[in-house]
Amino acid sequence: MKKLFTISIIAIAAFIAFSAFDQKVVMPSQTIEKLQDQRYQDFLASVNVTLLSAKQLDDNNLETLRTNFLNSRTAYKEWEYLAEYMDPEFIRKYINGAPLPKQEENSFGPFTIEPSGMQVLDELIFGDEAVKEKANIISLLTELYDVLEQYKFVRHKVYDRVVLEAARVELIRMY
């Protein structure tokens, strides 16, 4: 009886020891990295939906385009805080740049970069002549979608300190 009790205690201890080492620890930064990838995919999908509704734009479905664009804007805002921190120049130049022409930095001549991105689209879609600007809207949305498609190959390693710093910077920007 004593031998059976000893063997069962050893078996239980071995089971507990092996199961304790078998657990995989998931770091918070890994969770946030997966969440950021999902937010990127959501933003890309919402831009695609907006592009499809822009291709069908007329006076009857202008509100649909505006609603889809607002959904894209919301998806962008969820993805923005970390993307803006990790790659601010790319985001400002291609995704959410100001609707003003800029001079190219580090060039040998006067090279003007035309405005593109969400802010330019915002002005066109919510402007009074959105239906007349259909071709321009489709062009800008296509450009945005293509840039986002290429961005999926860019991988930034996310660390805990980066997430905290990005959140801090975003809070400062809001206030």
Secondary structure by P-SEA (a helix, b strand, c coil): caaaaaaaaaaaaaaaaaaaaabbbbcaaaaaaaaaaaaaaaaaaaaaaaaaaaaacccccaaaaaaaaaaaaaaaaaacaaaaaacaaaaacccccccccccccccccccccccccaaaaaaaaaccccccaaaaaaaaaaaaaaaaaaaccbbbbbcaaaaaaaaaaaaaaac
